[in-house]
């Protein structure tokens, strides 16, 4: 387009003043981050890994209701897929003084089960699994009311991964 009218000369920037404000904002943001970490870890009692948060819910529920409760909170029942995560969850329930909690595993077999180097447990006719304070997984009737652990992704997306029904471990 055509060149516009010539305007008045602009004033020079006093950038030092703005840098000071931005610097103070950075300090305040870091203070807020520390406060959020405190609230997550101390007040709420959350545990975390690089990718997920874990919340021990001290409300006794049947397996199906526990799974639904986690989904309503934006997560799923915790699935200890590695021995290190199993240990983290074990420490979590031990510090809470609990003997066992529901995790997002359902087993369909009548044999002994070992999942990715986790300890063995004998099966019964039940298909729900609790993580015991001994570090093992135990079968439990799905109608039994237990406390449970929910897991949440750290990404902004909520409720992804597994559809909230837990993982099925099929054994042949």
Order of alpha helices (4+ residues) and beta strands (2+ residues): alpha-beta-beta-alpha-beta-alpha-beta-beta-beta-beta-beta
